[in-house]
Each structure stands twice: as structure tokens, then as C-alpha cells.
Amino acid sequence: MTDTLIYANGRILADGKAEAASHLVVADGRIAHIGDAASAAALAPDAPTVDLSGDVVVPGLIDAHSHLVMMGENLAKVQLRQVTSPQQLRETLLAARAQNPQAERLLGAGWLNAAVGAGRPTAAMLDEIIADIPVYLDANDLHSVWVNAAALREMGITAQSPDPLGGRIVRDEQTGEATGLLEETAAQQYVWGTLERLTSDEQRDAYLRTAIETYLAHGVTGAIDMALGEAELASMRRVMSGYGIPPFRIAAHWLVHREASDELNLAQVERAVVLAQEQHESWLKVVGIKIIADGVIDGCTAAMCEPYADGTQAEPIWDVAALTPVVTAADAAGLQIAIHAIGDRASDIALDALQAAFETNGSLPRRHRLEHLEVVSPRNIQRLAELKLVASVQPVHADPAIQAHWRENLGDERVERGYPWREIRDAGVRMALGTDAPTAPYEPWDNLYVATTRRSALDPELPANVEELKLELSEALASFSAGAAYSCRWEDEVGTLAVGMAADFSVIDIDPYQARDRELLSVRTRMTVVAGEVVFTKESSKIS
């Protein structure tokens, strides 16, 4: 065998099972053998050996729902997820300003409602802290952005600025002036659009490289990007070609924005069709479209069948009439469809539109998916199974440490079926686990800990969040590897440790099947291998 290497004296966790072999043989970028020392030596007697010294080999993890460029950018922003009071917010922002006094604007990410205190976030609150430069603070869920007056001016937002379809510029009831909070598509179009224009190609490429390097340091060998636009795709093409042999795999979904007509909506699908035909390399491919059907429960913008605790009831971003032509066209063209559906009404809409598309288009090879599914009815879980859809879920969104406001907004029995992963799994629905980085922590073992315990990765003292809905470790680990691979048609190449598959795997220091209590949170990646190439080692890394 040429280019052959034996990984010896480890625990090789193949096929998502706790049983382990000790030796793995890699040849020409693929797994040639999994077995014991004698069988590995018989197959490749002259091959060099890497002594794993008892460390554990798991399949390369695949983040089934990520935003790669945004993740890298987020890592450069002021981190606000741990801020628990307005005073702490003030101190954090002033410290960041003092550290970089020449900055043209201040970007922050991850704020939760505790940072705001009573009432709604306003530009005036931020102006009391920093008024001389624009301040943009992404909410933890990335579905709203809190800005100061200088940022409103930079974006050109006035009382006459229109709300885009599916979004809202929060305004003063008396004057109509923007108060400093932009929700849903208003955040996307005004804030994202402005910052995209202000970001150079060099900066964007650096963000992407940071995201890739960070993932590799945590044993993640591929990701499915869920908000692809022209700038992000151009960056991916530049960065991946610049590596020579790319160390990471990307499948991407083109983000389709709700526009005022079917014609404008369908034009975006047509663009995705062209890109899928143009960009289909094994390392980087455009696989489908992403649609955001509703908002989030924390902002009371997720579309629910019953009102929130305060009596409000948000409208969906997409209704069935607008969504059906889009998914029908995408389905007919062979694109994969991913629909963000957090509220139960949103999953009604998504499933109705997909079912209508299937009836129109007849039998086709499909691999469509619903994202998040935080509140979903038992009937719709059965529909997921009947339509053979993938349930794409993100465990750390259910972390008890960030659930107080989520639960308060619902305020009834719906909280006892929130994030119903066990029900989804038991219905026979294929599952893909991801992080939704940067809306939540990207660390895979934090996500696997929450998935398998329903306890907090942030605060060990908190009780579990509806513990009976947890997953078994074998189920969760398989969903973060094989399930994620299946969700983008990579299952014949990656996602499992098996002979003939690409040699994508990571070496970790703790056997997850023998971990106790919070030891899953202590898992550290020693080495990451992609297509047989070592792309990360702990000894050479600057990433902790």
C-alpha cells in the first residue's frame, strides 16, 4: 500500500458504538482496515505507526447547521453571552473601547435579556455608554441587533425607513423614530447589509479561516453553512483554493429572502440552481436553499399556534402561499431544502408547503430538512417521518442557563415539550445535530453533553431541562457525524469509521462512553485528520 499509516494502541469507536478496536489503517486518504495489532500488521507490515497511547478515535464530527464566516467574525467581536446585568454590559463595552480606541465601530455578540434589565433595549441606553462611534450588538440568537444612534445614522435609518417583509424596525409609538432594535429581516437587510459593505474581502477570508481552524481544533471536519450569500461563497472559493489540499469540507445552502412577489422569490431559487451546478467540488459544494419561516421564541417572533404569555402572536415570515412555489421549484430542480421552523405554526407551514411540492413533483430523490424544531406538535413529528425529512437540531439552544426567558415567553405546558428530541428520534426521523454557531457555542462536546443530559454546559447547578427528552450518547454522536453527513448526501464519503470511507476522524483524550457526569465537557481533541492528512495537533495549536 502507498501512503499508508497505522494508528495503533487506541480505542477506535466505529459506527457510533461503544465497542472499540485498537488499530486503524489509513491508505491513500481512506480507511483501509479497523482491527487489532496483528491484523493491521498483516495488512501493512512496513507502514509507519502513530502510537495513540490509549487515546480514542471518533468519526470526524460535522456541524449540521453553522454560519461559517459569521462564526469567524463573531470570534473577533466583544463576547456578551456571560453578561448578566446592564452595569456589567457597560463595563464590558467600555473596556473593549479602551482596548481599541482607534476602532471605527464596536461590534458585540451574544447578549441575553439579562444584559438589558427592565424594558426593551434602546439606542439611548447604548448612547449613555458609547456615543461617538457606531455600536452593533448581535442578540444571542442572531435574530435581532441592538444598535446606538451612530449606527442608525450609519445605516441611514430614519422614521421613514420601511420595515422589510418579515422584519421590524422597533419604533417610538409617538414619533415613529427607530428606538435601536432591529428584528428578523430588518436586522438582516439593514445591519448585515451595511456591515457586509464595510467588510473587505481580506477580512472576510480571515474570518472564514478562523472558523475552519477553530473547528479543526475541536475535531470538526466539515460543516453545513446555512446562510450563504454571494460574498460568503466568494470567500469560500478563495480560501479553499488557497489551501492547496483543503483541510475541511463545506456544504452550503443559499439563503432565500422573502420578497414582495413570487417572481423575485423564484429568481433566488434559479440563482441557487446555477450555483449548485457550478460549485459541486467534494470540498465545497452548494447543495440547496435555506428559508427562514419564522423568528425566535426569545424575541416572541417565532410563529406559534397559540399566543405567547403576553398575549401577542407573531406572524410567520413566510406563509404557505408564498412558500409553496419556492419549495416546489427547488424540489423539482433537485436542490435540498432547509427550512428554519422554531414555532409550531412555522412547522405547520413548512410541512404543508413541502407536502404540496411533493404532490406536484411526484417521486424524486430527496433530502430535505427542518431546522431547530423547538416547539413542534406530535402530529408534525409524525409528518416529518412520513415525508422522510431530516430533523436538524442544536442541543445548546436548550441549555437551562439560557432558558428562563424562553420559558417565560411561552408560560404554559409548551415548555414541557420544548426541544422534543426523544420524541423525534422515537418516531424514526433521521436527525442531524449542529450548533448554529455563532448563535450558540460551537464546541461539539458541549452540544453532546446537553443532548445527552439536558443539563447546562454553562451552569452545573441548574436542573435538567425536561430530562426525559434527552438522547443516548450513541444516538447523539451518530447524529453529529453520520446523521449530519446524511443530511447533505455525504454519507458515502464521511460520517462513519468504516473501511472504504474517507479517513476523516479525530483523536480525543477521554472515552465518551466511560465519561461520568460533566466529563464530556472536558473532552479535548489531540489530533484531527481529514482525508488521511493530519490537519490539527494539540501540540502545534494556538487554539485552546
C-alpha positions in Angstrom: 0.0 0.0 0.0 1.2 3.5 -0.8 0.9 6.4 1.7 -0.1 4.0 4.4 -0.1 4.8 8.1 -1.2 2.7 11.1 -2.8 4.4 14.1 -2.1 2.0 16.9 -2.9 1.3 20.5 -6.0 3.4 20.7 -9.8 2.9 21.1 -11.4 3.1 17.6 -15.1 3.9 18.1 -16.5 2.8 14.8 -20.2 3.1 13.7 -21.3 5.1 16.8 -20.8 2.1 19.1 -19.1 1.8 22.4 -17.1 -1.3 21.4 -13.7 -0.4 20.2 -10.9 -1.9 18.1 -7.3 -0.8 18.8 -5.8 -0.2 15.3 -6.8 1.8 12.3 -5.0 1.7 8.9 -5.2 4.6 6.6 -4.1 4.3 2.9 -4.4 6.9 0.2 -6.7 9.1 2.3 -9.1 6.3 3.1 -9.7 3.8 5.9 -8.2 0.5 4.8 -8.7 -1.5 8.0 -10.0 -1.4 11.5 -8.9 -4.2 13.8 -6.2 -5.4 16.2 -2.5 -5.1 16.1 -2.0 -8.5 14.3 -4.4 -7.8 11.5 -3.1 -4.3 11.0 0.5 -5.5 10.8 -0.5 -8.3 8.4 -2.2 -5.8 6.1 0.6 -3.2 6.2 3.7 -4.8 7.6 6.1 -1.9 6.6 3.8 1.0 7.3 4.9 3.7 9.9 2.9 3.8 13.1 1.3 6.5 15.2 1.1 5.4 18.8 -2.2 6.7 20.2 -1.3 5.7 23.7 -4.8 4.7 24.6 -6.5 7.8 23.2 -9.9 7.5 21.5 -10.7 7.8 17.8 -14.1 9.0 16.8 -15.5 9.9 13.3 -14.9 13.5 12.2 -17.8 15.5 13.5 -19.9 17.5 11.1 -21.7 20.6 12.2 -25.0 20.2 10.6 -26.0 23.9 10.9 -23.4 26.6 11.0 -22.7 30.1 9.7 -19.0 29.9 8.9 -18.0 33.4 8.0 -20.2 34.8 10.7 -18.7 32.4 13.2 -15.2 33.6 12.5 -16.3 37.2 12.6 -18.1 36.6 15.9 -15.0 35.3 17.5 -13.4 38.7 16.9 -16.4 40.6 18.5 -16.9 41.5 22.1 -18.4 38.5 23.7 -21.5 39.3 25.7 -23.1 35.9 26.5 -21.8 35.9 30.0 -23.1 39.5 30.7 -25.8 39.4 33.4 -26.6 43.0 34.1 -26.7 46.5 32.5 -23.8 47.5 34.7 -21.7 44.6 33.5 -22.6 45.4 29.9 -21.4 49.0 30.5 -18.1 47.8 32.0 -17.6 45.3 29.2 -18.2 47.7 26.3 -16.1 50.5 27.9 -13.2 48.0 28.4 -13.5 47.0 24.8 -13.5 50.6 23.7 -10.5 51.4 25.8 -8.6 48.4 24.4 -9.1 49.6 20.8 -9.6 53.4 20.9 -8.9 53.8 17.2 -11.7 51.4 16.1 -14.3 52.9 13.7 -17.1 50.9 15.3 -17.7 48.4 18.1 -19.2 45.0 17.3 -20.5 42.8 20.1 -22.3 39.4 20.1 -24.3 37.1 22.3 -26.3 39.5 24.6 -29.2 37.9 26.5 -32.1 39.8 28.1 -30.3 40.0 31.5 -27.9 42.5 29.9 -30.8 44.8 29.1 -32.5 44.8 32.5 -36.1 46.0 32.6 -37.8 47.1 29.4 -36.6 46.8 25.8 -33.1 47.6 24.5 -32.8 51.1 23.1 -30.2 53.2 21.3 -30.4 55.7 24.2 -29.1 53.0 26.6 -26.1 52.4 24.4 -25.5 56.1 23.8 -25.0 56.5 27.6 -22.1 54.1 27.3 -20.6 54.8 23.8 -22.0 57.5 21.5 -19.0 58.6 19.4 -18.8 55.5 17.1 -21.4 53.1 15.8 -22.2 50.2 18.1 -23.8 46.9 16.8 -24.6 44.2 19.3 -26.0 40.9 17.9 -28.5 39.1 20.2 -27.6 35.7 21.3 -29.9 34.1 18.7 -28.8 36.5 15.8 -32.4 37.3 15.1 -32.2 40.9 16.4 -29.5 43.5 16.6 -29.2 46.3 19.3 -27.6 49.5 18.0 -26.8 53.0 19.1 -27.8 56.3 17.4 -24.5 56.5 15.5 -25.2 53.0 14.0 -28.7 54.1 13.0 -27.2 57.1 11.2 -24.6 54.9 9.5 -27.3 52.6 8.2 -29.4 55.6 7.1 -32.4 54.5 9.2 -35.0 57.3 9.8 -38.6 57.4 10.7 -39.4 56.9 7.0 -37.3 53.8 6.6 -39.6 50.9 5.7 -39.9 47.6 7.5 -38.9 44.8 5.2 -41.2 41.8 4.8 -40.8 39.6 7.8 -38.9 42.1 9.9 -39.4 45.2 12.1 -37.5 48.3 13.0 -38.8 48.8 16.5 -40.1 52.4 16.7 -41.2 55.0 19.2 -45.0 54.9 19.3 -45.3 58.7 19.4 -42.6 59.8 16.9 -42.1 56.8 14.7 -38.3 57.1 15.1 -36.2 53.9 15.4 -35.5 53.1 19.0 -32.4 51.0 18.4 -33.6 47.4 18.0 -33.9 45.7 14.6 -35.7 42.3 14.4 -35.6 39.5 11.9 -35.2 40.5 8.3 -34.7 44.2 9.4 -31.5 43.0 11.1 -30.5 41.0 8.0 -31.1 43.7 5.5 -30.1 46.8 7.3 -27.3 45.6 9.7 -26.0 42.6 7.8 -26.1 44.6 4.5 -24.3 47.6 6.0 -21.6 45.6 7.7 -21.1 43.4 4.6 -20.4 46.5 2.5 -17.9 47.7 5.2 -16.1 44.4 5.3 -13.2 43.8 3.0 -12.5 40.5 1.2 -9.3 40.1 3.2 -11.3 40.5 6.5 -14.0 38.0 5.3 -11.4 35.5 4.3 -9.6 35.8 7.7 -12.9 35.2 9.4 -13.5 32.0 7.4 -10.0 30.7 8.1 -10.5 31.4 11.8 -13.8 29.4 11.8 -12.2 26.5 10.0 -9.1 26.4 12.2 -11.3 26.6 15.3 -13.5 23.7 14.2 -10.5 21.5 13.3 -9.1 22.2 16.8 -12.3 20.6 18.2 -12.5 17.6 15.9 -15.0 19.0 13.5 -14.0 18.1 9.9 -16.9 19.6 8.0 -19.9 22.0 8.3 -23.1 22.8 6.5 -23.4 26.5 6.1 -27.0 27.8 6.4 -26.8 31.5 5.3 -24.8 31.5 2.0 -24.7 34.7 0.0 -22.5 36.0 -2.8 -19.9 37.4 -0.5 -19.6 34.3 1.6 -19.4 32.0 -1.4 -16.7 34.1 -3.0 -14.7 33.9 0.3 -15.1 30.2 0.5 -13.9 29.8 -3.1 -10.8 31.9 -2.4 -9.9 30.3 1.0 -10.5 26.7 -0.1 -8.4 27.1 -3.2 -5.7 28.8 -1.2 -5.2 25.8 1.0 -3.9 23.6 -1.9 -5.4 20.5 -0.3 -8.3 21.8 1.7 -8.5 20.6 5.3 -12.2 21.0 5.7 -15.5 20.1 3.9 -18.3 22.6 3.3 -21.8 22.1 2.0 -23.8 25.3 1.7 -27.4 26.3 1.5 -28.3 29.5 -0.4 -30.3 31.9 1.7 -33.6 32.9 0.1 -35.1 36.1 1.4 -38.8 36.7 1.4 -39.5 39.3 -1.3 -42.7 41.0 -2.5 -43.5 38.7 -5.4 -43.2 35.1 -6.4 -41.1 36.2 -9.4 -38.5 37.7 -7.1 -38.6 34.7 -4.8 -38.2 32.3 -7.6 -35.3 34.2 -9.1 -33.3 33.4 -6.0 -34.1 29.7 -6.5 -32.8 30.0 -10.0 -29.6 31.5 -8.7 -29.2 28.6 -6.3 -29.7 26.1 -9.2 -26.9 27.8 -11.2 -24.6 27.8 -8.2 -25.3 24.2 -7.4 -24.3 23.3 -11.0 -21.1 25.5 -10.8 -20.0 24.6 -7.3 -20.0 20.9 -6.7 -16.4 20.0 -5.7 -16.1 17.5 -2.9 -14.6 20.1 -0.6 -17.1 22.9 -1.3 -20.5 22.5 -2.8 -23.8 24.4 -2.9 -26.4 21.8 -2.1 -29.7 23.7 -1.8 -31.6 26.6 -0.3 -32.3 27.9 3.2 -35.6 29.6 4.1 -36.3 31.3 7.4 -40.0 30.7 8.0 -40.3 32.4 11.4 -38.3 34.1 14.2 -37.3 33.0 17.7 -39.2 32.4 20.9 -36.9 34.6 23.0 -38.0 37.6 20.8 -41.6 36.5 20.6 -41.1 36.4 16.8 -41.4 32.6 16.3 -44.8 31.7 14.7 -46.9 29.9 17.3 -50.4 28.3 17.1 -51.3 29.8 20.4 -50.3 33.2 21.8 -47.3 34.0 23.9 -47.8 34.6 27.7 -48.1 38.3 27.0 -51.0 37.7 24.6 -49.0 38.5 21.4 -48.9 36.2 18.4 -46.2 36.8 15.8 -46.9 36.4 12.1 -44.6 34.0 10.1 -42.0 35.4 7.8 -43.3 33.1 5.0 -46.9 31.9 4.7 -47.9 28.8 2.8 -49.0 30.8 -0.3 -45.6 32.4 -0.7 -43.5 29.4 0.4 -45.1 26.7 -1.8 -43.9 28.0 -5.2 -40.4 28.4 -3.9 -40.1 24.9 -2.4 -41.9 23.3 -5.4 -39.3 24.9 -7.8 -36.4 24.0 -5.6 -37.6 20.4 -5.1 -38.2 20.0 -8.9 -34.6 21.2 -9.6 -33.1 18.7 -7.2 -32.0 21.2 -4.6 -32.1 20.3 -0.9 -34.5 22.5 1.1 -33.7 23.6 4.7 -36.5 25.5 6.5 -36.0 27.3 9.8 -39.1 26.4 11.8 -38.9 27.1 15.5 -42.6 27.6 16.3 -45.3 25.0 15.9 -47.2 27.2 13.4 -44.0 27.6 11.4 -43.6 23.8 11.1 -47.3 23.6 10.0 -46.4 26.0 7.2 -43.2 24.3 6.2 -44.7 20.8 6.1 -47.8 21.9 4.2 -45.6 23.6 1.6 -43.3 20.6 1.3 -46.2 18.2 1.0 -47.8 20.3 -1.7 -44.4 20.3 -3.6 -44.1 16.5 -3.3 -47.6 16.1 -4.7 -46.9 18.4 -7.6 -43.5 16.9 -8.5 -44.1 13.2 -7.8 -41.4 10.8 -6.7 -37.9 12.2 -6.6 -34.7 11.5 -4.7 -35.0 14.0 -1.8 -33.0 15.0 1.3 -35.0 18.0 2.8 -34.8 19.2 6.4 -36.4 21.3 9.0 -34.2 23.4 11.3 -34.5 23.9 15.1 -38.0 22.5 15.8 -38.0 23.9 19.3 -41.8 23.6 19.6 -43.4 21.1 17.3 -46.6 19.1 17.7 -46.7 15.3 18.0 -48.6 15.2 14.7 -45.9 17.1 12.9 -43.2 14.9 14.2 -45.1 12.0 12.6 -45.4 14.1 9.4 -41.6 14.5 9.5 -41.3 10.8 9.5 -43.9 10.3 6.8 -42.3 12.8 4.5 -38.8 11.3 5.2 -37.4 14.7 6.3 -34.3 15.3 8.4 -34.7 17.0 11.8 -31.8 19.4 12.2 -31.5 20.4 15.9 -29.0 22.3 18.0 -28.6 21.0 21.6 -27.1 24.0 23.3 -30.1 26.1 22.4 -31.8 24.0 25.1 -29.1 24.8 27.7 -31.0 25.5 31.0 -28.8 28.5 31.6 -30.4 30.4 28.7 -33.9 29.0 29.1 -35.5 31.4 31.6 -36.7 34.0 29.2 -37.7 31.3 26.6 -39.9 29.6 29.2 -41.4 32.9 30.4 -42.4 33.9 26.9 -44.4 30.7 26.5 -45.6 30.4 30.0 -47.6 27.2 29.8 -47.4 23.5 29.2 -45.5 24.1 25.9 -42.3 24.4 27.9 -42.6 20.7 28.9 -42.3 19.6 25.3 -39.6 22.1 24.3 -36.9 20.6 22.1 -38.5 17.2 21.8 -35.5 15.2 20.6 -36.5 11.9 22.2 -39.9 12.1 20.5 -38.3 12.9 17.2 -35.9 10.0 17.4 -38.5 7.6 18.6 -40.7 8.4 15.6 -37.9 7.2 13.3 -37.0 10.6 12.0 -33.4 11.0 10.8 -31.6 13.5 13.0 -28.6 15.8 12.3 -27.0 17.7 15.2 -25.3 21.0 14.9 -24.5 24.1 16.8 -26.0 27.1 14.9 -22.7 28.9 15.6 -22.4 31.7 16.2 -25.8 31.9 17.8 -24.6 29.3 20.3 -21.3 27.8 21.5 -19.6 25.9 18.7 -17.9 23.4 20.9 -19.2 20.0 19.8 -18.8 18.2 23.2 -20.8 21.0 25.0 -23.5 20.2 22.5 -23.2 16.5 23.0 -23.3 17.0 26.8 -26.6 19.0 26.6 -28.0 16.5 24.1 -27.4 13.5 26.4 -28.2 15.1 29.8 -30.5 18.1 29.0 -28.3 19.8 31.7 -26.4 23.0 31.4 -22.9 23.3 29.9 -22.7 26.7 31.4 -24.0 26.3 35.0 -23.7 22.8 36.6 -26.0 23.7 39.4 -29.1 24.1 37.2 -31.7 21.2 37.0 -32.1 19.4 33.7 -34.4 20.8 31.0 -37.1 18.1 30.6 -34.7 15.3 31.1 -36.9 12.6 29.6 -36.4 14.2 26.2 -32.6 13.6 26.1 -30.8 11.4 23.6 -28.5 8.4 24.3 -24.8 9.1 23.6 -24.6 6.7 20.7 -27.6 8.4 19.1 -26.2 11.9 19.6 -22.7 11.1 18.5 -24.1 9.4 15.3 -26.3 12.4 14.6 -23.3 14.7 14.9 -21.4 12.6 12.4 -23.3 10.1 10.2 -26.6 12.0 10.6 -25.1 15.3 9.6 -23.4 13.6 6.6 -26.7 12.0 5.5 -28.3 15.4 5.7 -26.2 16.7 2.8 -25.6 13.5 0.9 -22.1 12.9 2.2 -23.0 9.5 3.8 -21.0 7.5 1.2 -17.9 9.5 1.9 -17.7 10.6 5.5 -19.5 10.4 8.9 -18.6 6.9 9.9 -15.4 5.0 10.6 -15.6 2.1 8.1 -13.4 0.5 5.5 -13.5 2.4 2.3 -14.7 5.7 3.8 -12.6 8.9 3.7 -10.2 9.0 6.7 -11.9 11.9 8.5 -11.5 11.4 12.2 -10.4 13.0 15.5 -8.4 11.7 18.4 -9.7 12.7 21.8 -8.4 12.2 25.3 -11.5 10.8 27.0 -13.6 7.8 26.1 -17.1 9.4 25.9 -18.8 6.1 26.8 -16.9 6.0 30.0 -17.2 9.6 30.9 -19.0 10.5 34.1 -21.2 13.5 34.9 -19.6 16.6 33.3 -16.5 14.8 32.0 -17.9 15.2 28.4 -17.3 18.9 28.8 -13.6 18.1 29.4 -13.1 16.2 26.2 -10.1 17.7 24.3 -9.0 17.0 20.8 -5.5 15.7 20.4 -5.4 15.4 16.7 -7.7 15.9 13.7 -7.3 14.0 10.4 -9.1 14.9 7.1 -8.8 12.6 4.1 -5.8 11.0 5.8 -3.9 14.3 6.3 -3.2 15.5 9.9 -4.7 19.0 9.9 -4.5 19.7 13.6 -2.4 18.6 16.6 -2.8 19.9 20.1 1.0 20.4 20.4 1.1 22.8 17.4 -2.1 24.7 18.0 -2.6 28.1 19.4 -6.3 27.4 20.0 -7.3 26.2 23.4 
